[in-house]
């Protein structure tokens, strides 16, 4: 009897382990499907988290020299009013943002948040045009009428934070 109970306990533990491993694998490796009937686009992976910084050199040195991360060169993006530096993290990136010009949206953000902070998250989508049409039909506002070319040289669209639970969301074509 004790042997039978032990076998069942081992089998249950094995099944539970296999089930939880499968769920964990699916949760980190499978693109998120909208689950919305008729939806023709899908969310992908987290591309980056953007952080507005008041001192780009100091922030770059923190990630490169103190934390040992690989960082890109500082790149000006005048069409977006920012300088960017990307910090490689293996599973995603950080994008350090610093104002470029007086009309930079990051300048306004730093006026309200003197020491900087998280600015936005960027999520890849498999079809940015379909995503924009679908989201607009669902009354999600965008910050521009059309996608713009982002820091990676591919189309991006920002979604209004008031429609996204207070988070500025950038969608990027995968």
Order of alpha helices (4+ residues) and beta strands (2+ residues): alpha-beta-alpha-beta-beta-beta-beta-alpha-beta-alpha-beta-beta-beta
